Amino acid sequence: MTSKKRIQITEELQEQGSMKRKTVVIVTLFVIFKINCLGQICGFEDILTHPIRNKNILRVDHSTRSERTFLGLIKDSNGNVVFYVAKEYYTVEAALVMHGQSRILFFSIDKKLTAAYYLDDRGKLPYKLSRNSLYFKRTRDGKELIQVVKIRTKLPIPLCVTPDDCYWPQKE
């Protein structure tokens, strides 16, 4: 084999390696994006563009199913909006099993996700927001009880859905 042929083969191999690296970079970026969106359908414009209190919105995106409800607004003492509040129950297919997540979502005045409280199950989500308070139903000894959590201009840390069942916010 001549040296020209070796150089040509070397250049072709380098070009193939470069293409493989570009492909790996593109695939990696795609995977990072998907991981960032895993467990949620990215973007909340469906509930924030025209927020309608207690309207349920169902979205299905590949192996993710999301049920979102806009609960209402948290306002300061002057009547200015501090937070938009929503709840979401979503399921993600992992292998052959569907895994569900429940969360309470707080958005800032510019509609950016501020914090998410991940709850243990769907039954722990609040059923309403009224006068800056979240209302949670629970049953104890066969009786239905209501837990009311007052939300001020700062998020409660932690948010207790029952006296002994509290959750800390997670930044998204």
VENCORUR-V636285 format. One record per residue. SS is DSSP state (alpha for helix, beta for strand, coil for the rest). NEAR is the number of other C-alpha atoms within 12 Angstrom. Layout:
SS,NEAR ; SS,NEAR
This chain:
coil,8 ; coil,8 ; alpha,9 ; alpha,10 ; alpha,11 ; alpha,12 ; alpha,13 ; alpha,14 ; alpha,15 ; alpha,14 ; alpha,14 ; alpha,14 ; alpha,14 ; alpha,14 ; alpha,14 ; alpha,14 ; alpha,14 ; alpha,14 ; alpha,14 ; alpha,15 ; alpha,14 ; alpha,14 ; alpha,14 ; alpha,14 ; alpha,14 ; alpha,14 ; alpha,14 ; alpha,15 ; alpha,14 ; alpha,15 ; alpha,14 ; alpha,13 ; alpha,15 ; alpha,19 ; alpha,14 ; alpha,15 ; alpha,19 ; coil,26 ; coil,30 ; coil,35 ; coil,29 ; coil,21 ; coil,19 ; coil,31 ; alpha,20 ; alpha,23 ; alpha,31 ; alpha,31 ; coil,14 ; coil,15 ; coil,23 ; coil,20 ; coil,23 ; coil,23 ; coil,21 ; beta,21 ; beta,27 ; beta,21 ; beta,25 ; beta,19 ; beta,20 ; coil,15 ; coil,24 ; beta,27 ; beta,26 ; beta,34 ; beta,32 ; beta,38 ; beta,35 ; beta,36 ; beta,36 ; beta,35 ; beta,35 ; beta,32 ; beta,25 ; coil,17 ; coil,13 ; coil,9 ; coil,13 ; coil,14 ; beta,22 ; beta,27 ; beta,34 ; beta,40 ; beta,46 ; beta,45 ; beta,41 ; beta,42 ; beta,36 ; beta,33 ; beta,30 ; beta,25 ; beta,21 ; beta,13 ; coil,8 ; coil,8 ; beta,11 ; beta,15 ; beta,23 ; beta,26 ; beta,31 ; beta,31 ; beta,38 ; beta,48 ; beta,40 ; beta,40 ; beta,33 ; coil,25 ; coil,20 ; coil,15 ; coil,26 ; coil,22 ; beta,26 ; beta,24 ; beta,30 ; beta,32 ; beta,37 ; beta,32 ; beta,32 ; coil,20 ; coil,21 ; alpha,25 ; alpha,20 ; alpha,33 ; coil,36 ; coil,39 ; coil,31 ; beta,29 ; beta,31 ; beta,22 ; coil,20 ; coil,29 ; beta,28 ; beta,36 ; beta,27 ; beta,30 ; beta,22 ; beta,23 ; beta,15 ; beta,12 ; coil,7 ; coil,7 ; beta,9 ; beta,11 ; beta,16 ; beta,21 ; beta,28 ; beta,24 ; beta,28 ; beta,24 ; coil,30 ; coil,21 ; coil,23 ; coil,20 ; coil,33 ; coil,23 ; coil,19 ; coil,24 ; beta,36 ; beta,29 ; beta,37 ; beta,25 ; coil,17 ; coil,10 ; beta,17 ; beta,20 ; beta,26 ; coil,21 ; coil,24 ; beta,20 ; coil,16 ; coil,21
